[in-house]
């Protein structure tokens, strides 16, 4: 089961700054519905980050960079 966290909790868990996390979201590196969601399903609601999917993205990017 995926874990959903607010940005402050997510950034601590993932080892990146909160501003970096928001930058990844705003530049669409992290995909809506895959890496993050709107809590109410509406654009002005709070955002939750899907930790397990973002961690997998970190792993995949590390492998890509190192290959």
N, C-alpha and C positions, 0 to 999 in steps of 0.2 A: 504494500500500500504506500502510495506517495505521501511525503510529508510536505505540508504547506506552512510557510513561515512568513511573518512580516519582515520588512527589509532589514531592520536592525538585527534581528535574530538570525536571518539568513546570511547576512554578511559575516557575522561572527562564525557561524557554522562552516561557511565556505572559505573563510580565510581571505576575503577581499573587503575593501571598504564599501560602505553603503553607497557612496557616490559612484564608485565603479560599477556596482550592481545596477544602479539606475541608468548609468550611461549605456551599459549593455542592453538594457531594456529599450531605451529611447532610440538607439541606433538600430534596433531590430535584430541585433545579434541573438538575443534571447527572444524566442518566438511566443506570441500570444497563444494561450491555450496549451502550449507544450511546456514552457518554462515558467510562465506566470499567468495569473488569472485576476479578473476583477471579481471581488467578493460577491457583489450583488448582480454581476453580469452587465453592469452599466458603466460607461466610461468615467464617470466622476466618483466612483466608489473606491474604496481602499484596494490595494493590490496585495496578493499573496504570491510568494515565489515557491516554485515546486523544486525543492531541494535535491531530490534524487535525480531529476532530469538535468538540472544545472551541473551537478557533480559529474554526471556522465558526459556532458558537454565539455567540462574541464579535462576529463580523461581523454576524450576523443581529440581535442585540440592539442593536448600534450603529445599524443602519439603522432598526429599529423606534423607538428612542428619538428619532432625528432626523427621523422623518417626521411 
